[in-house]
């Protein structure tokens, strides 16, 4: 029997830009002394996707006495906010910035995976004074509109269940494995409606910030999975070379590296956070 995917034991309901979602947090020290990290999940999953990686990062930061508040939430159209329509990446970025203000008056470190990475880029470009640093995984500054719209149309026409095998093939190292990662993804896709499936991919299809990236001044880590076929290494390299203060690092991983390689991802993100703090 497959072990269930680990989930946050506690969450709080919060009101964000006209809708309710759930926020989960971990702490490594007193809140009044802590810097804040906000983790943004990938398309069609939910905040629980980050739990193993956040736990690893929290343990590492605690061991060196660094106070942080680590937080994550369900995007519109996902998890506890599944009933909400996804209009655009900019809409999701406005939600992210509103959550940042709910958490702290100080700039926030943002970690984004795939769709979450697009949302993080858009938020940083919209309100650079609110973002302390970015760590971007399995994402891109631009996605193929044709590919995204075709994927959206297949889900609406044929149903989401018919898309599961292709999705796993893009996202994980072993799509046929009977493990907790694949089980979690299958469960999430089984609860995704054709409408939300299409809206997520169409929003990514309209996303393009390539020409705006040079405006980003905060430290940016682009963490590339060398076996990621959904967001190839070149996409992360483009981000790192386009921003003012960018670093690209590599991981032997597929698209959803935080789910399959949480400990290794935690090392990269922890080191990035410590470097970013050292530049304050």
N, C-alpha and C positions, 0 to 999 in steps of 0.2 A: 504493500500500500504506500502511495506517495505521501511523504511528509507534507503537511499543509504549509503554505507560504506564511512566514512570520508576519504578524500585524502589530501595529501600535496598540498598546493596551488601553490608552486613554486618548481622547480627542475632544475638542471643544467646538461648538457651533459658533460661527462668526458671520456677520452680515457684511457683504462686500459688493459695492456698486449695484445695489438693487436685488441681490440674491443671497441665499444662505449656502454656506459650504462648511466643511470640517477642517480643522487645523490640528495637527499633531506636533508635539514639541519634545525635545530632549534638552537637558541643561548640564553644563560641565562646571558651573560655578554660580555665584550670586548674580541675579538678573541685573542688578544695578551696576555691576562691573563688566557685564558680558557684551561682547560683540555678537552680532546676529548673522546667521547664515540661513538663507531661504532656499529650499530645494524644490525644483519644479519637475514634475514627472513627464513621461512621454505619452504620445497619443494612445488612447484607448485603454490605458491602465489607470492607476489611481495613486494616492499618496503613499500607500503601503509598499509600492515598488521600491521606495527609498529606505525602508526600515533597516535592512541589514547593513547597508553602507553608512547610514547615519549613526547606527550603533557603533560601528567600527571607528568612525571619525570621532565620536564623542569619547570613546575609550582612550583614543590616542591623545586628544586634547586634554582630557582629565589627567592623564599620566604625567603631563608636563606642566600642569597647573595653569592652563589657559582657560579663562572663563568664556564660554560661548553659549548662546541659545541657538539650537538647531531646530528649524521649523519646516514643515511641509503641509500642503493643502491639496484639495481636489479641485482641479481646473473645471471651468464650466463644461458641461457635457460629459463629465466623468464622475465616477464614484458617487459621493453624496450630493453632487451638483449635476447629476446625469440628466435631469429634466430641463436644464438650461441650454438654450441654443448657442452654438458657436458661430459668431458673425465674422470674426477676423482675428489675426494675431495681435493687432493693435488693441482690440477689445480685451483680450487675455492679458496683454501687457499692462493695461490700465488697472485690471484687477490685481495684478502682482504688486504694482506700486501702491495701491490702496492697502494691501496687506502689510507691506513694508511700514507704512505710516501707523498701522494698528500695532505693530510689534515694537517700534522704536522710532525716536526722532533722529537717530544717527543713520548714516549710510549703511546699507546692508550688503553683505556678500551673497551673491546669487549663484546657485549651481543648477544648470539646466540640462536635461537629457532629451535629445531628439526634438519633438515639438516643444518641450520645455526650454530647450536651448534657443529656439527661435523666439519664444516669448521673452526670454532673458535678454537677448540682443535688442529686441524692440523696446523693452523697458529702459535699458541703459541708454539707448539713443534718444528716447523721449525725455528722460529725466536723469541726466548723468550725475547730478549732485546727490541723488538718492542711492546710487550704486557704488559700493566700495571696491568690488572686484567681481569678475565673472569666471566661472569654470564651466566650460561648454563641452558636452560629450555627445557623440553620435548625432551631430547636427550639421547645419549648413547655413550660409548666409543667403542661399537661394536654392529653391527646389524646382524641378522640372514641372511646369504647369501642365503640360500634356500628360505626363506620367501620373501626377496627383489627381487630375480630373478623370483620367481613365480608371484609376483605382476607385475613386469615389463612385463612378457610374456602375462599376461591376458590383459593388456592395449594394447599391440601390436596386439593380436589376436582378441579380442572382441571390442576394441575401448575404449576410455577414458570415454565416456558417460555411459557405463555399469559399471564403477567403482565408480561412484559418491556416491551412497548410502552407500556402504561399507566404503568409505573414510570418509564420514561424521560421520559414526558410530564410527570410530576410533578416530576422532579428536575433537568432540564437545559433550557437555553434553546432548543436545536434538537435534538429527539429523533431526527430523521431524518439528522443529519449523520454522515458517515463520518470520525470523528476519534478521537483517543486516549482522550478522556474516555468517549465512548459505548462504545468498544470495551472499555475496562477494566470498565465497569459490566456490559456484556453477558457478559463472561467471568466476572465474579464471580457473577452470577445463574445462569449455567449450572452453577456448582459449588455452588449452594445447594439443599439438599434441601427437600422440602415440609415436613418436620418443623421444620427450623430457620427456614424462612420463617415458618411459623405461630407459632412460639415468640417470635420477635422482635416481631411485630405484636401478639400477645396481651399480651406484657409491657408494651408501650407503651400498650395499651388500659387496663391496670390502673394506670398511672402518673398520679398527681394530687398535686401539691405546692402548688397555688395558695394554700391557706390557710397554708402553712408559710413561704412566701417572705419575709415580714417578719422572720423570724429570721436571715436571711442578713446578715452584717455586713461581709464582705469586699468589695472593689471588684468590681463585675460589669459587664462590657461585653456588651450584647445587640446583636449585629450582624445587622441585618435585610436580607434580599434583597427589593428592591421588586418583583421578579417571581417571588417564591417562592409557589407555590400550595399546597405541602405544609405549610409553616409560615408562615402569613401574617404580615405586619408587625405586626398587632395582638397576636400571641402574644409577640413579642419586646418590644414596648412594655409589655405587662403585666408581664413579668419586671422590666424596668428601673424601672418605677414602684412595684413592690411591695417590692423589696429596699431596704435602708438606704442603700446607696451604689451606685446603678445609673445607667448611661449607655446610651442607645440611639443607635446610629449606623446609617446606611443605605448600601446598596451596590446599584448597578444590576446585579442578579444573580438567578439562580434558586436552587433549594434547595441544590445542592451548590456553593456559591460557592468554597470552597477548591480545588476541582478545576478550575473554569472561570475563576476570577479569582484565582489564587494571589498575584500581585504586589500587587494591591489589598487583598486580605485581609491580607497580611503587613504592610502599612502600618498598618492599623487595630489589629492585634494587637500589633505592636511598640510603638505609641504607648500602648496600654492597659497593657502591661507596664511601660513607663517611668513612667507615671503611678502605677501601683500601687507600684512601688519607691520613688517619691518620697514616698509616704505612710507608709512603714515608720518 
